[in-house]
Amino acid sequence: MLTQKQKDQFWREGVLVVEDAVTSDQLADLRGVFADWVEESRGQTDDYGETMDGRPRFDLQPGHSAAIPGLRRVQSPEEVSDVFANTMRAARTVDMCVELIGPALRFHHGKVNSKMPGTATAVKFHQDFPFQPMTNDDIITCLLFLDDVTLENGPLEVVPGTHKGPIYSHWHGGRFTGAVADSVKDEHIGNLVKCTGKAGSVCLMHARLLHGSAPNKSDKPRTLYITTYYAEDAIELSPNHLPSRLTHEIVRGEASGRVRCTPYNLELPEVPTDTSFFAQQEQS
């Protein structure tokens, strides 16, 4: 599945882009379901739907309208779409993660993040691990490209190697803002790498890697199906920020009945009440 060179790159840089993570049929099915959701969103004026913690499932960008839809996130799409649930369990991505942090693997959460043409959605720099601390950090975020990701349509921007560095505070002014301080971004701005690729590719990213993204300045959408997997012997230390009825499902291997711990220090996250991560960051 992954070559030794690719595995070495992942552990050295904390990020790896791999082509053809899904079949052409799987990709077409995923895109079709999301296109239906975008059409449905044209008839909505506010966030809608409901997840198991009572928050809306479908998150609309400020300025959303029927003419210019701004559906920017779908929480836990696996709960409402067999296409997404099957991809979460069966995509080549899962086997790639097994080769990196296996042999046994659990699913943590999933979402679709989309940047429609002309919308202003950006992601401030952050690390995923402070949102979902566990007893060890063998956690991989998989960003599956449902569209071609280019330099112009808001690609993921990462700082290679930062998964080996500090876990930065995401608390500012007494709130868990979901973003690091501007000074942290400024420190690393010269080392940013933009992750681009054709639709069907996946970006595998370590949960401690510093990353963000800019708005979509093109006339093409940039949509990602994002799934997070973790080593079976890791145990959550705070409430899941995106709870799903599929959370903790073993997607490869078997339960070991053991827990593995690695040393680190961080501030526990705040249980979110906003519709999504985007609304959370807008307050920082």
C-alpha positions in Angstrom: 0.0 0.0 0.0 2.5 2.6 1.2 6.2 2.4 0.2 8.9 2.6 2.9 9.8 6.0 1.5 6.3 7.2 2.0 6.1 5.9 5.5 9.4 7.6 6.3 8.2 10.9 4.9 5.0 10.7 7.0 6.9 10.3 10.2 9.6 12.8 9.3 7.2 15.6 8.0 3.9 14.6 9.6 2.1 14.8 6.3 1.8 12.7 3.1 -0.3 13.1 0.0 -1.2 9.9 -1.9 -3.1 9.7 -5.2 -6.0 7.3 -5.9 -7.2 6.7 -2.4 -10.6 5.9 -3.7 -11.9 4.4 -6.9 -13.4 6.5 -9.6 -16.8 5.1 -8.8 -16.4 5.8 -5.1 -15.4 9.4 -5.9 -18.3 9.9 -8.2 -20.7 8.6 -5.5 -19.3 10.9 -2.8 -19.4 13.9 -5.1 -23.0 13.1 -6.1 -24.2 12.9 -2.5 -22.5 16.2 -1.6 -24.0 17.9 -4.7 -27.4 16.9 -3.5 -26.8 18.4 -0.1 -25.6 21.7 -1.8 -28.9 21.8 -3.8 -30.9 21.1 -0.6 -29.1 24.0 1.2 -30.4 26.5 -1.3 -33.8 26.2 0.4 -32.3 27.0 3.9 -31.6 30.3 5.5 -29.8 29.1 8.6 -27.8 26.0 9.8 -30.1 23.0 9.8 -30.3 19.3 10.6 -29.3 17.8 13.9 -26.5 15.6 15.2 -26.5 13.4 18.3 -25.4 16.3 20.5 -28.2 18.6 19.3 -26.1 20.9 17.1 -26.9 21.4 13.5 -25.5 18.9 11.0 -25.3 21.3 8.0 -23.3 24.5 8.6 -23.9 27.5 6.2 -21.3 30.2 5.5 -22.3 33.7 6.4 -23.7 35.2 3.2 -25.2 31.9 2.1 -28.1 32.3 -0.3 -30.1 30.3 -2.8 -28.3 31.9 -5.7 -24.8 31.4 -4.1 -25.0 28.5 -1.7 -22.4 28.4 1.1 -22.6 24.9 2.6 -19.2 24.8 4.3 -19.6 21.8 6.6 -21.5 18.6 7.0 -21.0 17.0 10.4 -20.9 13.2 10.7 -22.0 12.5 7.1 -21.6 8.8 7.7 -24.7 8.9 9.9 -26.9 10.0 7.0 -25.2 8.5 4.0 -24.3 4.9 3.3 -21.9 6.2 0.6 -19.9 8.1 3.2 -20.2 5.3 5.8 -18.9 2.7 3.3 -16.0 5.0 2.3 -15.1 5.6 6.0 -14.8 1.8 6.4 -13.5 0.6 3.1 -11.3 3.3 1.4 -7.7 2.5 0.8 -7.1 5.4 3.3 -8.0 3.1 6.1 -5.3 0.5 5.2 -2.7 3.3 4.8 -3.4 4.3 8.4 -3.1 0.7 9.5 0.4 0.6 8.0 1.3 3.7 10.0 -0.4 3.3 13.4 -2.0 -0.2 13.3 -2.5 -3.0 13.4 -5.9 -2.2 15.1 -7.7 1.0 14.2 -10.7 2.9 15.4 -12.8 5.6 13.8 -13.1 8.9 15.7 -15.2 11.3 13.6 -15.9 12.5 10.1 -17.0 15.7 8.4 -17.1 17.3 5.0 -15.5 20.7 4.7 -16.2 22.7 1.6 -15.1 26.0 0.2 -17.4 27.1 -2.5 -16.2 29.6 -5.2 -16.3 33.1 -4.0 -16.9 32.2 -0.3 -14.6 33.6 2.4 -14.2 30.5 4.5 -10.6 30.2 5.9 -9.2 28.0 8.6 -6.9 29.6 11.2 -3.8 27.7 12.2 -4.3 25.0 14.7 -3.4 21.4 15.7 -6.1 18.7 15.8 -4.7 17.0 18.9 -5.8 19.7 21.4 -9.4 19.1 20.3 -9.2 15.4 20.9 -6.5 14.5 23.5 -6.0 10.8 24.0 -3.6 8.7 26.0 -1.3 8.5 23.0 -1.0 10.6 19.8 -1.2 7.9 17.2 -4.0 9.7 15.5 -4.2 10.5 11.7 -6.5 13.0 10.0 -7.3 11.9 6.5 -8.4 14.6 4.1 -9.8 13.1 0.9 -10.0 15.5 -2.0 -13.4 15.4 -3.6 -12.3 18.1 -6.0 -9.0 19.0 -7.5 -7.1 21.0 -4.9 -5.1 23.8 -6.4 -3.0 26.7 -5.2 -5.9 29.0 -5.8 -8.9 27.2 -4.2 -7.8 27.2 -0.6 -5.5 24.2 -0.2 -4.4 22.8 3.2 -1.3 24.7 4.4 1.0 22.7 6.8 4.2 23.2 8.6 6.2 20.0 8.1 7.8 18.6 11.2 5.7 20.5 13.8 4.1 17.2 14.9 7.4 16.6 16.7 7.3 20.0 18.5 5.2 21.7 21.2 1.4 21.2 21.6 0.4 24.9 21.4 -2.3 26.5 23.5 -5.6 27.1 21.7 -7.1 29.1 24.6 -7.2 32.9 24.4 -9.0 35.3 26.6 -10.6 32.5 28.6 -12.0 30.7 25.6 -11.0 27.7 23.6 -10.8 29.4 20.2 -9.6 26.5 18.1 -6.6 28.4 16.9 -3.0 29.1 18.0 -1.7 32.6 18.7 -0.8 34.8 15.8 2.8 34.7 17.1 3.0 31.0 16.6 1.8 31.3 13.0 4.3 34.2 12.4 7.1 32.0 13.7 6.4 29.3 11.1 5.1 31.3 8.2 8.3 30.9 6.2 8.0 27.1 6.3 4.5 26.6 5.0 3.8 23.9 2.4 0.6 23.9 0.4 -0.9 20.4 -0.2 -2.4 20.1 -3.6 -3.5 17.2 -5.8 -6.1 15.8 -8.0 -9.6 14.6 -6.9 -9.4 11.2 -5.3 -6.1 11.9 -3.6 -5.8 11.9 0.2 -3.6 13.9 2.5 -2.6 11.9 5.6 -1.8 14.3 8.5 -0.6 13.7 12.0 -2.9 15.1 14.6 -0.2 17.3 16.1 0.8 18.9 12.8 0.3 22.7 12.7 -2.0 23.6 9.7 -4.6 26.0 8.3 -5.9 27.2 5.0 -6.8 30.4 3.1 -10.1 31.3 1.3 -11.0 29.9 -2.1 -10.1 32.6 -4.6 -10.9 30.5 -7.7 -14.1 29.7 -9.6 -13.9 26.1 -8.6 -15.1 24.4 -5.4 -12.7 22.7 -2.9 -14.4 20.0 -1.0 -12.8 17.5 1.4 -14.1 14.5 3.2 -12.2 14.4 6.4 -12.0 11.3 8.6 -9.9 10.8 11.8 -8.6 7.4 12.8 -6.7 6.4 15.9 -4.8 3.5 17.3 -7.1 1.1 19.1 -5.1 1.3 22.3 -5.6 5.1 22.7 -8.4 6.3 25.1 -10.1 9.6 24.9 -9.3 12.1 27.7 -12.1 14.6 27.0 -15.6 14.6 25.5 -15.7 14.1 21.7 -16.1 17.4 20.0 -17.9 15.8 17.1 -19.7 12.8 18.6 -21.2 10.2 16.3 -23.0 6.9 16.8 -20.0 5.4 14.8 -17.3 6.9 17.1 -14.9 4.3 18.4 -16.0 1.7 15.8 -13.1 -0.7 15.1 -12.5 -0.5 11.4 -9.4 -2.8 11.3 -8.1 -5.4 13.7 -9.6 -6.4 17.1 -9.9 -4.8 20.6 -6.9 -5.5 22.7 -8.2 -4.6 26.1 -5.1 -2.5 26.7 -4.3 1.2 26.9 -1.0 2.8 25.8 0.1 6.1 27.3 2.8 8.6 26.1 3.9 11.7 28.0 2.7 15.2 27.1 1.1 18.2 28.6 -1.8 20.3 27.4 -4.9 22.3 28.4 -8.1 20.3 28.0 -10.4 21.7 25.3 -13.8 23.2 25.9 -16.9 21.2 24.9 -18.2 23.1 21.8 -21.7 24.6 21.7 -21.3 26.4 18.3 -22.5 24.8 15.1 -19.0 23.9 14.0 -15.3 24.6 14.3 -15.7 27.5 11.8 -18.1 29.4 14.1 -15.7 28.6 17.0 -12.7 30.1 15.2 -14.7 33.2 14.2 -14.7 34.2 17.8 -10.9 34.1 18.2 
